[in-house]
Amino acid sequence: MIQSFLAVLALTAPLFLLVGIGFALMRWGRWPTVAADWLTRFVFTIAIPAFLFRMMSDFSRLPPVDPTLLVVFFGACLIGFAVGRLLGHAMFRMDGTAQSVFALGGIFSNTVLLGVPIARIALGDAAMPAMSLVIVFNALILWTLVTVSVEWARHRDLSVPGLAKTLRGVLTNPIVGAILGGTAWGLVGPPLPAILDRTLELVGQPAVPLSLIALGMGLAEYGIREGWRVSVAITVLKLAVQPLVVLALARLTGLPELETRVVVMLAALPVGANVYLMSREFNALEGPVASSLLISTALAALTVPLALALVAPH
């Protein structure tokens, strides 16, 4: 166990160092905010989609994925969301909207900017189909879940326009589009023309380092603000409770080894930036959620290797 942890720690340490470099550039290098905005936009709309489209376009050569991983991962998310809402009420006397945002922070991972690089480096290309399957459903299921939860808490009614907006946002997401488009090409299309394949390879190559630097630059905007107890509670739910629930469900369902490693790694990732966007949209817990992004990402440098060591092949 200790040897596995140290091995994974050595493998992932450079990734978190890149996050630190991005953070330092913004916090102490005084890079303008517009630099972080444009780098994040390039990574999110060009580099990572190119990388994922090229990989998924070779679908026939990729290993099959056990769809049970969706039941395991999102089953754990539903359990974690319910626990988060209960804790938000019992510990902090939050209203329904704040409970929903609090609970979302405990289950919504940074699957793209941090998850994709870690999966590529620590688990290899064989893990990417399983990773991509979770990414496609992650935003749709979890954003819909919190939207329904907030609408019910506020109005005791479900807003069809609100749900339609969530669905439209997911389907027009460039990451989701690249995965779906690449998979469709891999299923029905011929191999990518050599010139297009090489172009996508070159564009996608910087996706891993640039996504991590962009993540660090974004984190520099946040600080340890008010509501630190709420921030710590979100971090504990995200980095400790969620991975353990996922691992328990994976063992109960007999999920294969590779898929188990993928879903446990995803569950152990820090809080995703989308939770902060949701907190701003619903005007609830903006400060504590921003703090939890920073705290959970710093701690994930240790907790992610630990989670991977727990499910390392023996």
N, C-alpha and C positions, 0 to 999 in steps of 0.2 A: 504493500500500500504506500509506504513512504517513498520507495523507489519510483513507483508510478507517478506519485504526486510531483516529485522533483523533476522527473522526465518531462511531464506535461508543463510544469512551471517554466522550465528552460525553453520549451517550444513556444509558449505563449508570451513570455516576458517581452520579447521584441515588439510584439503587437501592442501591448499596453505602453511600452516606451514610446511608440509612435503617437499614441493618444496623448502622452505627456508632452511630446514635442509640440503638437498642435495647441495644447493648453498654454504652454510657455510662450509660443509665438504671439498669442492674443493677450495673455495676462501681463507678460513682462516685455515682450518684443514690440508691443504697441502696434501690432498690425491692425489695419482698419477693419471694422465689422463687415464691410462690403466684401473683403477678401474671403472671409469665412462663408458668407452667403453664396458667393459665386462658386467657390470650391465645392461646397455641399451640393449646389445645384448641378454641377458637372458630374459629380460622383453619382448622384441619385438618378439623374435623367440620361446620362450617357455611358459612363464607365461600367457601373454594375449591370445595367440592362444589357450592354454589349457582351459582357462576360457570361451572364446567365443565358442569354439567347443562344450564343454559340455553343455552350455546353449542352443545353437542352435540345438543340437541333440535332444532336447526335444521339437521339433518344434510344435508338435500337441497340446501341452499344453500352448503354448505362445499365447498372444492376437494377433488378425489379425492386419495388418498394412495397412493404407490407402496409396496407391501408389502415391496419389496426393502430398505427402510430397516431392517426388523427383522433381516434377514440381516446387513446391514452393522454395525449397532450391537451386536448380541449376538454376532456373529462376532468382532468386536474385543474384546468383553468376555471371551470364552473364551480368546482369545490372550493378553490381558492377565492373566487369572487364572493361566494356565499359567506365564507369565513371572514373575509375582509369587511363585508357589510356589517356582520354581527359585531366584529371588533370595533369598527368605527362608531357604532352606536353605544356599545358597552363601555369602551375605554374613553372616548372623546366626546360622547353625546352629540355626534354629527347629525345633520338632517339627511334626508334621502339622497339629495344631489351630492353632498360632500362624501357620504358613504360610498356612493358609486365611483367617484373619482379615486377615493382612497383604495377601494378594492381593486380597481383597474391597475393602479400602481403596483399592486402585489402580484399581478399576473402578466402584464404586458411587457415583453422583452424587447431589447434593442436587436431585433433579428437581422436587420440589413447592414447598418454601418459597422456593427461589431460581430454579429453572428456569422455573416458570410465569410469574413476573413478568418475567424477562428476555425470554422468548419473546414475551410480550404486547407489551412496549415496543419491543424491538429488531427483532423479525421480523414483528409484526402478527398479527391474528386468523387470517390465512391459514395460519399455522404451527401453530395449535392442534390440528387433527386429527392431524397427524403427531406432535406432542408427546404428545397423549393416548394414541395407540397405543403409544408406547414406555412411558409410565407404567403402563399396564395390565399389560404383560408384564414390566416391569422388576423389580418386587418378586418376582413369581412365579418367574421364571427365575433371578435372582441369589441369592435366599434359598434356593431349592432347590439350586442349585449348591454354595453354601457348606455347606449342611446335609449333602448327600451327601459332600462332601469331608471334613468333620470326622468324620462317622460312619464313613467308610471308614478314616480315619487312626486312629481310636480303637479300632474293633472289627473292621475288615475286613468289615463287614456293613452293609447298609442298613436303617435303622429306618423301617418303614412308618408307625407312629404319628407319628414325627417329621416325615415328609413330609406326612402328612395334616394335622398341626397347621399346617405352613407354608401349605398350600393353603387351609385354612379361614381363616387370618389374612389372606391376600391377598384372598379373596373377600368378607370382611366389612369390608375397609378402606373407609372412607367416600369416599375419592378414587376408587378403582377402581369402587365402586358407583355414584357419580355419573356417571362416564364411560360405564359400561355402560348404566345406566338412561337417561341422556340420549340415547345413540345408539339404543337400542331405541325410545324415543319418537319420535325423528326418522325412523326407518325405517317404523314402522307406525302412529304416532299422528297425530292432527290437530295443527295449530299450538297452542302453549300458549295457554290463555285469557289475555286481556289483563291481568287482575288478578294472575294467577300469574306471568306473564312479568315484569311490573313489580316484583313483590315480590322475585323472584329477582335481578333486575337491581340493586335497591337493596341487598340482602343481599350480593351478590357484588362490588359496587363497591369496598369497602374491602379486598378480598382481597389486592391487590398490595401496598399500603403496609404493612398490618398483618402480612402474612406475613414481610416483610423485617425489621420491627421485632422480631417474635417470634423470628426466627432470631438476630438480634443479642443479644437477651436470653438465649437459650439458650447462645450461645457464651461468655457471661460466666461461665458455670459452669466452664469449662475453663481450663487454664493450660499453660504450657510446662513440662512435668514431666520425669520421667526418660525415658530412651530417645529422646533427641532425634534420634539418627541414624536410628532406625527411622521416626520421624515425618517426617523430611526425605525418606527414601526413598519412603514412601507418597505424599507430596506430589508428588514428581517423577514417579512412575508415573501419578498421577491427572491432573496438570495439563499434562504434556508428552507422555509416551508414549501414553496412551490417546487423546487427540485426534489425534495423528499416525497411529496405526493406523486409527482410524475414517476419517480423511480418505483414507488410501491405499486402503482397501477401497471407499470411496464412488467414488473415481476408477476403480478397477478394474472395478466393476460398472456404471458409467455412471449412477449414481443422479442423479435430477433435481436441479436447483439448490436448490429450496426444501427438499427433504428432506435434502440434503447440509448445508445451513446448520443445520438443526434438529439432526441427529445430531452434527455437530461441536461445536455449542454445548453440547449435553447432555454430551458427553464431556469438555469443557473445564471443566465445573462442579466446584466443590470437593467434598470427601468428604462423603457424606451421613451424617446423624446415625444412621441405621439401622446403620451399621457399628459405632458405639459400643455400641448395644444388643446387637449380635451378640457383640462382644468381651466384654461383661459376662455374656452368657448362657453363653459357652464359657470364661469366666475366662481370657482370653488377651489380652495387649497393651492393657489398658484405658488406661493412661497414654499410651503412644505414639499410640494411635488418637485419644484426646481432644485431644492436642496437634496432630495432623494436621488435625483439624476446624478449629481456630483458624488454623493457619498457611495451609492451603490456601484458606480463605475470604478471608483478608487478601490473598493473592497473586492470587486470582481477579479482583480488581478490575482487574488489568492483563492477566491471561492470557485471560480471556473475551473482552474487546474484541479482543485480538490474534488469537484463533482465528476470531472472526467476520470480521475484516478479511481473513484468509487466504482465506475463501470468499465474500467480498463480490462481488456482480455487477459486471461491468466494462462 
